Amino acid sequence: MEQLLLRDGHEIAVIMDNNDDWKHKMDAFRTADVAIDFSMPSVAVQNMYYAFENHIPIVVGTTGWLDRYEEVRDYCEKHCGSLVYGSNFSVGANLFMQLNKELATLMDKQPQYSASVEETHHVEKKDAPSGTAIRLSEDLLQIVRRLDQWQLSNGPVADGVLPVHVHREGTVAGIHSINWICEEDDITITHNAHSRIGFAKGAIKAAIWLTRHSGVYDFQKIALSL
């Protein structure tokens, strides 16, 4: 991401890597027009709070913190902050999410098909399933009435349960598939990220957009209009 920013003529005010940086580099942080966070679930919320408290708009691509979403939204609004968050900042992945919803609408009327979600990422990825896999799964649950919940599983599941299969292999940037299977045939849609460059490009576009907007936004809702 640093190389992309510099290539496009942007200036990087500061890079925060640990708690000591927040103690000693806060003055530099306050000069930034916008912040971008791809960190860890354990520190992402505090990073957002630093941004809100210092009136710095922030784009967050870290996943695994959405169980605290209402708390973060309220803190953002309290400090008149601005936030774009997302499970995946690739434009292609967001097109895939939209395709998933459109296919699910058709499959809601085809009860002979069973659905599953499958994702593969590099071995260093901490959360499982990925934020994107969770988003895809929850979109399916909202649309397909015969599905009640998703479950991390590599085996058979009960009726009404959407199985989510997770793999960690090598340096895979991210592969997500939605499978629909019946006795007669299979239908599969897949998004395969060749590298992480697409995520970085999407986050930069969101950061530029956020400097002109205030509030809390889900990247999926704005991605295709950037």
CORTA-V944502 format. One record per backbone hydrogen bond with DSSP energy under -0.5 kcal/mol. NH is the residue of the N-H (numbers start at 1). CO is the residue of the C=O. E is the energy in kcal/mol with one decimal. If there is no record, write none. Layout:
BEGIN
NH & CO & E
NH & CO & E
END
This chain:
BEGIN
5 & 1 & -2.6
6 & 2 & -2.5
7 & 3 & -2.5
8 & 4 & -1.8
9 & 6 & -1.4
10 & 5 & -2.7
13 & 11 & -0.7
17 & 15 & -0.6
22 & 18 & -1.3
23 & 19 & -1.3
24 & 20 & -2.2
25 & 21 & -2.6
29 & 25 & -2.1
30 & 26 & -2.1
31 & 28 & -1.3
32 & 29 & -1.7
35 & 57 & -2.8
37 & 59 & -3.3
38 & 36 & -0.6
43 & 40 & -1.5
44 & 40 & -1.9
45 & 41 & -0.6
47 & 43 & -2.3
48 & 44 & -2.3
49 & 45 & -2.2
50 & 46 & -2.3
51 & 47 & -1.8
52 & 48 & -2.9
53 & 49 & -2.8
54 & 50 & -1.2
55 & 52 & -1.4
56 & 51 & -2.8
57 & 33 & -0.6
57 & 55 & -0.6
58 & 82 & -2.1
59 & 35 & -2.7
60 & 84 & -3.0
61 & 37 & -2.9
61 & 59 & -0.5
62 & 37 & -0.8
68 & 65 & -2.5
69 & 66 & -1.6
72 & 68 & -2.5
73 & 69 & -3.2
74 & 70 & -2.4
75 & 71 & -2.1
76 & 72 & -2.6
77 & 73 & -2.6
78 & 74 & -2.4
79 & 75 & -1.5
80 & 77 & -1.3
81 & 76 & -3.4
83 & 215 & -2.9
84 & 58 & -1.9
85 & 217 & -2.3
86 & 60 & -1.6
94 & 90 & -1.8
95 & 91 & -2.0
96 & 92 & -2.1
97 & 93 & -2.1
98 & 94 & -1.8
99 & 95 & -2.4
100 & 96 & -2.6
101 & 97 & -1.8
102 & 98 & -2.0
103 & 99 & -2.7
104 & 100 & -2.3
105 & 101 & -1.8
106 & 102 & -1.3
107 & 103 & -2.5
108 & 104 & -1.6
109 & 106 & -1.3
110 & 107 & -1.9
113 & 110 & -1.9
114 & 181 & -2.9
116 & 179 & -1.7
117 & 163 & -2.5
118 & 177 & -2.4
119 & 165 & -2.6
120 & 175 & -2.2
121 & 167 & -2.0
122 & 172 & -1.5
123 & 170 & -2.0
125 & 122 & -1.6
134 & 130 & -2.1
135 & 131 & -2.2
136 & 132 & -2.8
137 & 133 & -2.3
138 & 134 & -2.8
139 & 135 & -2.2
140 & 136 & -1.8
141 & 137 & -2.2
142 & 138 & -1.7
143 & 139 & -1.1
143 & 140 & -0.5
144 & 140 & -3.1
145 & 143 & -0.8
147 & 144 & -1.8
148 & 160 & -3.7
149 & 160 & -1.6
151 & 162 & -2.6
153 & 151 & -0.5
153 & 164 & -2.1
161 & 158 & -1.8
162 & 149 & -3.1
163 & 115 & -0.6
163 & 161 & -0.7
164 & 151 & -2.5
165 & 117 & -3.1
165 & 163 & -0.5
167 & 119 & -2.1
169 & 121 & -2.6
172 & 169 & -1.8
175 & 120 & -2.1
176 & 191 & -2.6
177 & 118 & -2.7
178 & 189 & -2.5
179 & 116 & -2.8
179 & 177 & -0.5
180 & 187 & -2.8
181 & 114 & -2.6
182 & 185 & -2.2
187 & 180 & -2.9
189 & 178 & -2.0
191 & 176 & -2.7
193 & 174 & -3.0
193 & 191 & -0.5
194 & 192 & -0.6
200 & 196 & -1.8
201 & 197 & -2.7
202 & 198 & -2.0
203 & 199 & -2.1
204 & 200 & -2.3
205 & 201 & -2.2
206 & 202 & -2.3
207 & 203 & -2.3
208 & 204 & -2.3
209 & 205 & -2.2
210 & 206 & -2.4
211 & 207 & -1.1
212 & 209 & -1.6
213 & 210 & -1.1
215 & 81 & -0.8
217 & 83 & -2.8
219 & 85 & -3.2
219 & 217 & -0.5
221 & 218 & -1.6
222 & 218 & -0.8
222 & 219 & -1.0
223 & 219 & -2.4
225 & 222 & -1.7
226 & 222 & -0.5
226 & 223 & -1.1
END
